[in-house]
Amino acid sequence: MESRLGATLVRYADDCVVLCRRDVERSQAVLVRMLERLGLSLNESKTRGVDASVESFDFLGFELRMYKGEEHRKAVCGRTACTV
């Protein structure tokens, strides 16, 4: 996904997040095709597009959101700060 779409797939067990700056619909369509080839499907009720610079989202029990730091952007996790 990264080379074709400029998107990064972050996964843990059966959960995943696709991080992309643009073309969300195309990235989701590619993910759906990848999962179908593996005999899996995307849970539409748990799937949504989020602009992380505007709103937060939960992944693996952490609340993630973007904000402008003093020198660069940082992702803030619910219990710890993680630089991305």
C-alpha positions in Angstrom: 0.0 0.0 0.0 2.8 2.4 0.8 4.5 2.4 -2.6 1.2 2.4 -4.6 -0.9 4.8 -2.5 1.5 6.5 0.0 -0.6 4.8 2.7 0.7 2.9 5.7 -1.0 -0.2 7.1 -0.7 -0.6 10.8 -2.0 -3.9 12.1 -2.2 -5.9 15.3 -3.9 -9.4 15.2 -7.2 -8.8 13.5 -7.3 -5.0 13.9 -5.8 -2.5 11.5 -5.5 1.2 10.7 -4.6 2.7 7.3 -2.8 6.0 7.6 -3.0 8.1 4.5 -2.9 11.8 3.7 -5.3 11.7 0.7 -7.4 9.3 -1.4 -9.1 7.6 1.5 -11.6 5.8 -0.7 -9.0 4.3 -2.9 -6.9 3.1 0.1 -10.0 1.5 1.5 -10.8 -0.2 -1.8 -7.3 -1.6 -2.0 -7.6 -2.9 1.6 -10.9 -4.6 0.8 -9.3 -6.3 -2.3 -6.3 -7.5 -0.2 -8.6 -8.9 2.5 -10.8 -10.7 0.0 -7.8 -12.4 -1.5 -7.1 -13.8 2.0 -10.7 -14.9 2.4 -11.4 -12.1 4.9 -13.8 -9.2 4.9 -13.8 -5.6 6.3 -16.3 -5.0 9.1 -18.2 -2.1 7.7 -19.9 -1.2 11.0 -16.4 -0.6 12.6 -14.9 1.1 9.6 -14.8 4.9 9.1 -12.6 7.6 7.7 -11.2 10.1 10.2 -9.2 13.3 9.8 -6.9 12.8 12.7 -6.0 16.5 12.7 -9.6 17.3 13.5 -10.9 14.4 15.6 -9.5 11.4 17.5 -10.0 7.7 17.0 -9.5 4.6 19.2 -7.1 1.8 18.2 -6.2 -1.0 20.6 -7.5 0.8 23.6 -5.6 4.1 22.9 -7.1 7.3 21.7 -5.1 8.7 18.8 -5.1 12.2 17.4 -2.8 14.6 15.7 -1.8 18.0 16.8 0.9 20.5 15.8 3.8 20.3 18.2 6.4 23.0 18.5 8.8 21.3 16.0 6.8 18.5 14.3 3.5 16.6 14.5 3.0 14.1 17.2 0.4 11.4 17.8 -1.0 11.5 21.3 -2.1 8.1 22.7 -4.5 7.9 25.6 -1.9 6.9 28.2 1.4 7.8 26.6 2.7 10.2 23.9 4.1 8.5 20.8 6.0 10.4 18.1 5.1 9.6 14.6 
